[in-house]
Amino acid sequence: MARAENRRQVTDPRALGALAHPLRLALLNHLMAFGPRTASECAEAVGASASNCSWHLRQLARYQLVERTDSVDGRERPWRAAATGFDYGGPEDGPATDTAREALGALWLDEDFRLAREYLRRQGDADLAWRQASGQSTYELRLSAEELGRLHDALDALIRPYIGLTRDDPPDSAKPVHLSLLAFLHPEAL
């Protein structure tokens, strides 16, 4: 069931630090992609024990990144992402936030590449239509900072209607898809 869009700005360095842990980031990403899940279901997906996942989910809950949701069967209550999207501070938030955001960003890249490598390893298991629709593209652009901001905003506007947690009209054939957008000043241009 679709949720109303609720993007949350996370600027607290402690919250960013709590999320800058490989298992916690994997747990949040899993909940964002697949919706509410129990600790046991999460454990199976991220390759950890249910008790370990439960402990890390409680740590994420301390910073309002995940929350409990109603039980479907009246027994174990699943967890869900506390928002349908997160933004992780900006350069104006100070050095502590910068440091925490840098650590989170590095883990985020690791998780993106882990998912991409796993898809490449298992792509033969996907239907031909999914293999043909998947893609990897790299572009070297020449933009001003303002143009980059506008491009990012335009791409975000195109992508936003397809966000899994907020989409209320997906076709029956829809499945969770991981899309990562990286756009930054080329480090050699610094």
Buried (B, 14 or more C-beta within 10 A) or exposed (E): EBBEEEEBEBBBBEBBBBBBBBBBBBBBBBBBBBBBBBBBBBBEBBEBEBEBBBEBBEBBBEBEBBBEBEEEEEEEBBBBBBBBBBEBBEEEBEEBBBBBBEBBBEBBEEBBEEBBEEBEEEEEEBEEEBEEEBEEEEEEEEEEEEEBEEBEEEEEEEEBEEBBBBBEEEEEEEEEEBEEEEEEEEEEEE
